[in-house]
Amino acid sequence: MANITAAMVKELREKTGAGMMDCKGALNETQGDIEAAIDWLRKKGLAKAAKKAGRVAAEGLVAVESAGHHAAIVEVNSETDFVARNDAFQAFAREAAKIALNTDGTLEGLQAAKFPGATETVSEKLQSLIATIGENMNLRRVAKLEVKKGVIASYVHSQVSDGLGKIGVLVALESEGDVEALSALGRQIAMHVAATNPVALDASGVDAATLERESNILREKNAGKPDHVLAKIVESGLKSYYKEVTLLEQPFVHDGSKTVSQVLKEAAGKVGGPVTLTAFVRYALGEGIEKEDGPDFATEVAQQAGRA
């Protein structure tokens, strides 16, 4: 039997909202596998729908930069929030986003690009910054969006400086309509994305493995019902799932009586032409990164200072 720790039970409770004993039972049933335990609880009807962001366990900044019909977003990680407030670190993150505008949008392309006014690449510049500040840093990811006509709108949540914050969003709107009106609409949608964290633009963009997982949970929760009834339950359940997690189907946070898709249709008259939302990117700082157990960097420094 797996060794089920209090920390594992706590993590599962935070992710599912289920009771402590139910979480412990689920972990025992799944040999300590957290993701399998989430599914076990959901099949038993004991957990809330698993619509969650990754656990934020890294510091740093998300930076966005736009120019005309293209925009870029990057995430740069540091060990502590103290370094994220450092002027040199912020300048690097901001410049990295600007450089990304003229790359192919891949992490490798950005790392190999030359830093303005220097012979160093972006990767080499970061290594120099690490040596200067004395803390490990990482250029984690980058994305780039483009439109032929229209705008790339952006929004930064928990902003610490212009274009820098904890959550960054880009939204691509294709349209021949008024740019100012499109920009205002795009910013509202970007704020919506920051708040709701959709997994895809529409149903066609949802990962096949995710759909299979949702379908299996619905089938097991309704096991024993006739096949034709079960098929309808799964179909209905997936439609509800799409409304929760796909951007175009979600209720608009600024007006819950309309979906994002309906808002876009209505906007055509206001901006002077059809509006198509072609893509979006949302980066939340540190999502999916797990810190190692034990004292963090700042605590270690304090402990060392106390022993000095």
C-alpha distance (Angstrom), angle and dihedral (degrees) to the residues before:
residue distance angle dihedral
M1 . . .
A2 3.81 . .
N3 3.80 119.1 .
I4 3.82 103.1 -108.8
T5 3.80 109.9 -158.2
A6 3.80 129.7 -161.7
A7 3.82 88.5 -115.5
M8 3.82 90.7 57.8
V9 3.80 91.4 49.9
K10 3.82 90.4 48.3
E11 3.81 92.1 50.3
L12 3.79 92.1 49.9
R13 3.82 91.6 48.3
E14 3.80 91.0 51.9
K15 3.80 91.6 50.1
T16 3.81 98.1 45.1
G17 3.79 109.7 21.6
A18 3.82 89.3 -131.1
G19 3.82 123.6 141.9
M20 3.79 122.4 -87.2
M21 3.82 96.3 -111.1
D22 3.80 91.3 45.4
C23 3.81 89.8 52.0
K24 3.78 91.7 48.7
G25 3.78 90.8 48.9
A26 3.80 91.8 49.0
L27 3.80 91.8 51.0
N28 3.79 91.1 49.6
E29 3.80 90.4 50.4
T30 3.82 92.2 50.4
Q31 3.80 98.4 40.0
G32 3.81 92.4 -113.1
D33 3.82 96.8 -51.7
I34 3.83 104.1 146.4
E35 3.82 97.2 -160.8
A36 3.80 92.3 46.1
A37 3.82 89.0 48.0
I38 3.82 90.1 54.1
D39 3.81 89.4 54.4
W40 3.83 91.3 45.8
L41 3.80 91.3 53.7
R42 3.79 92.7 46.5
K43 3.80 91.8 50.2
K44 3.80 88.1 53.8
G45 3.80 90.6 48.3
L46 3.81 91.0 -117.0
A47 3.80 100.3 115.4
K48 3.77 135.0 63.7
A49 3.80 118.0 -115.4
A50 3.79 109.0 -70.4
K51 3.78 100.0 -117.6
K52 3.74 102.8 138.8
A53 3.77 141.0 137.6
G54 3.76 120.5 -124.1
R55 3.77 117.1 -84.7
V56 3.81 108.7 -86.7
A57 3.79 105.5 -129.5
A58 3.82 105.3 146.6
E59 3.78 134.2 72.9
G60 3.79 129.9 -140.6
L61 3.79 134.5 81.5
V62 3.78 144.2 -67.3
A63 3.81 112.3 -139.4
V64 3.81 128.7 -164.3
E65 3.79 129.0 -168.0
S66 3.80 131.2 176.8
A67 3.79 136.0 -172.4
G68 3.78 122.1 177.7
H69 3.77 111.4 -54.1
H70 3.81 97.7 -5.1
A71 3.80 136.5 61.2
A72 3.78 138.6 177.7
I73 3.79 137.4 -153.0
V74 3.80 127.9 -162.8
E75 3.79 136.9 -179.3
V76 3.80 119.6 -146.0
N77 3.80 117.1 -174.3
S78 3.78 131.1 -153.3
E79 3.79 133.0 178.3
T80 3.81 96.2 -114.8
D81 3.77 139.6 27.1
F82 3.80 86.9 -127.1
V83 3.81 89.9 69.9
A84 3.81 91.3 43.7
R85 3.82 86.7 62.8
N86 3.81 91.1 51.5
D87 3.82 113.3 114.9
A88 3.81 93.1 -136.4
F89 3.82 91.9 51.3
Q90 3.81 91.8 48.4
A91 3.81 91.1 48.1
F92 3.80 90.1 52.4
A93 3.81 93.3 49.5
R94 3.80 91.9 48.0
E95 3.82 93.1 47.6
A96 3.81 92.0 46.4
A97 3.81 89.7 57.3
K98 3.81 90.8 50.0
I99 3.80 91.7 49.5
A100 3.82 90.3 48.9
L101 3.80 88.9 63.6
N102 3.80 88.9 71.4
T103 3.80 98.4 42.8
D104 3.80 132.8 81.5
G105 3.80 90.8 -96.8
T106 3.80 95.4 -106.7
L107 3.79 126.3 120.9
E108 3.80 90.6 -124.9
G109 3.80 91.0 52.7
L110 3.79 92.4 50.8
Q111 3.80 94.0 46.4
A112 3.81 90.8 52.4
A113 3.82 95.8 46.0
K114 3.80 118.6 106.5
F115 3.78 119.1 -106.5
P116 3.85 110.5 -122.0
G117 3.79 113.7 -95.8
A118 3.79 93.2 7.4
T119 3.78 140.5 85.7
E120 3.80 89.8 -133.0
T121 3.78 124.4 100.4
V122 3.80 119.8 -129.0
S123 3.80 89.1 -100.8
E124 3.81 92.0 51.1
K125 3.80 91.0 46.7
L126 3.78 89.7 54.8
Q127 3.80 91.0 50.8
S128 3.80 89.1 52.8
L129 3.80 89.8 50.9
I130 3.81 90.2 50.9
A131 3.80 90.4 52.4
T132 3.80 91.5 48.6
I133 3.81 98.8 45.6
G134 3.79 96.5 33.8
E135 3.80 97.7 -135.0
N136 3.77 130.0 105.9
M137 3.82 116.0 -104.8
N138 3.77 134.5 179.9
L139 3.78 135.7 -159.3
R140 3.77 93.5 -142.7
R141 3.82 110.1 176.8
V142 3.79 145.5 -15.8
A143 3.80 137.7 -165.5
K144 3.78 134.1 -174.6
L145 3.83 130.6 -160.0
E146 3.81 129.4 -165.8
V147 3.80 136.9 -176.1
K148 3.81 129.5 -167.9
K149 3.79 92.7 -145.0
G150 3.78 127.1 5.0
V151 3.79 131.0 35.5
I152 3.78 144.4 -60.7
A153 3.79 105.0 -137.9
S154 3.79 122.5 -161.6
Y155 3.78 139.7 -165.0
V156 3.79 131.1 -173.0
H157 3.80 119.9 -160.5
S158 3.81 122.8 -155.9
Q159 3.77 87.4 15.9
V160 3.80 115.8 -161.4
S161 3.80 95.1 178.6
D162 3.80 137.3 -6.3
G163 3.81 107.1 -52.9
L164 3.80 94.1 -3.4
G165 3.79 127.7 101.4
K166 3.80 149.6 108.5
I167 3.83 98.3 -74.9
G168 3.78 125.0 30.5
V169 3.81 128.3 -172.9
L170 3.81 134.6 -172.2
V171 3.81 122.6 -168.6
A172 3.83 123.7 -171.1
L173 3.81 116.9 -149.0
E174 3.82 118.4 -175.8
S175 3.80 112.3 -156.5
E176 3.79 143.9 124.8
G177 3.80 89.8 -139.2
D178 3.79 130.7 111.0
V179 3.80 109.6 -49.9
E180 3.81 95.4 -146.2
A181 3.80 92.9 52.3
L182 3.80 90.9 44.7
S183 3.79 91.0 51.5
A184 3.81 91.7 52.9
L185 3.81 91.1 48.9
G186 3.79 91.7 45.7
R187 3.78 92.4 52.6
Q188 3.81 90.9 52.2
I189 3.80 90.7 51.2
A190 3.81 90.6 46.5
M191 3.81 88.9 54.0
H192 3.80 88.1 49.9
V193 3.82 90.5 52.8
A194 3.79 91.0 49.6
A195 3.82 90.2 53.1
T196 3.83 100.8 42.1
N197 3.82 104.0 31.0
P198 3.84 98.0 -147.8
V199 3.80 116.2 -156.3
A200 3.81 95.7 -143.2
L201 3.79 144.0 1.6
D202 3.82 93.6 -111.6
A203 3.80 140.6 -16.7
S204 3.81 92.9 -76.2
G205 3.80 90.1 62.4
V206 3.80 96.9 55.0
D207 3.79 112.3 109.7
A208 3.82 113.4 -103.8
A209 3.80 92.1 -132.8
T210 3.81 90.3 54.0
L211 3.81 91.1 51.5
E212 3.80 91.0 49.2
R213 3.78 90.3 50.7
E214 3.82 92.3 50.5
S215 3.81 91.2 46.3
N216 3.80 92.5 50.7
I217 3.80 91.6 50.4
L218 3.82 91.1 51.5
R219 3.81 91.3 48.0
E220 3.79 94.1 49.3
K221 3.81 93.1 45.8
N222 3.79 88.3 54.7
A223 3.79 99.3 36.4
G224 3.79 115.6 153.3
K225 3.81 96.6 36.5
P226 3.83 119.6 119.0
D227 3.80 114.7 -84.0
H228 3.81 94.8 -114.9
V229 3.81 90.7 51.4
L230 3.79 91.7 45.8
A231 3.82 91.3 51.4
K232 3.81 90.8 54.5
I233 3.81 91.7 47.1
V234 3.81 91.0 52.5
E235 3.81 92.0 46.3
S236 3.80 91.8 49.6
G237 3.79 92.2 44.1
L238 3.79 92.4 52.9
K239 3.79 91.3 49.5
S240 3.80 88.8 54.7
Y241 3.80 89.5 47.0
Y242 3.82 91.3 53.4
K243 3.80 90.2 52.5
E244 3.80 89.6 54.8
V245 3.81 100.5 44.9
T246 3.83 110.7 24.2
L247 3.78 116.7 83.7
L248 3.80 99.6 -137.3
E249 3.83 92.5 49.1
Q250 3.81 97.6 45.2
P251 3.83 120.4 104.1
F252 3.81 106.8 -104.0
V253 3.80 109.6 -106.3
H254 3.81 91.1 -140.6
D255 3.83 92.3 52.0
G256 3.79 115.5 15.2
S257 3.81 92.7 -167.8
K258 3.82 90.0 73.0
T259 3.78 135.0 53.1
V260 3.80 120.4 -129.7
S261 3.80 87.9 -108.0
Q262 3.81 91.1 56.1
V263 3.80 91.0 47.9
L264 3.80 90.0 54.8
K265 3.81 92.2 50.6
E266 3.79 92.2 49.8
A267 3.80 91.1 47.4
A268 3.80 91.9 64.2
G269 3.80 91.7 79.4
K270 3.79 93.3 47.4
V271 3.80 97.9 48.5
G272 3.79 96.6 37.5
G273 3.80 102.0 -111.0
P274 3.81 146.2 34.6
V275 3.80 115.8 -58.8
T276 3.81 122.8 -148.9
L277 3.79 122.6 -170.8
T278 3.80 101.2 -146.6
A279 3.80 103.5 172.9
F280 3.80 146.8 -13.4
V281 3.79 138.2 -164.1
R282 3.80 126.7 -158.6
Y283 3.79 122.8 -173.6
A284 3.80 120.2 -175.0
L285 3.77 113.4 -169.4
G286 3.80 113.2 -99.8
E287 3.80 97.3 -6.3
G288 3.79 110.5 163.9
I289 3.81 94.9 13.2
E290 3.79 116.7 119.2
K291 3.79 120.1 -155.1
E292 3.78 118.2 -138.5
D293 3.77 116.0 -106.4
G294 3.78 115.1 -99.1
P295 3.80 135.2 56.8
D296 3.78 117.6 -26.0
F297 3.79 123.1 -120.4
A298 3.82 94.7 -92.1
T299 3.82 91.6 50.1
E300 3.80 91.4 49.2
V301 3.80 90.5 53.0
A302 3.82 90.9 49.8
Q303 3.80 91.0 48.8
Q304 3.78 91.8 50.0
A305 3.80 90.9 48.4
G306 3.78 89.7 52.8
R307 3.77 91.3 53.5
A308 3.82 94.1 46.5
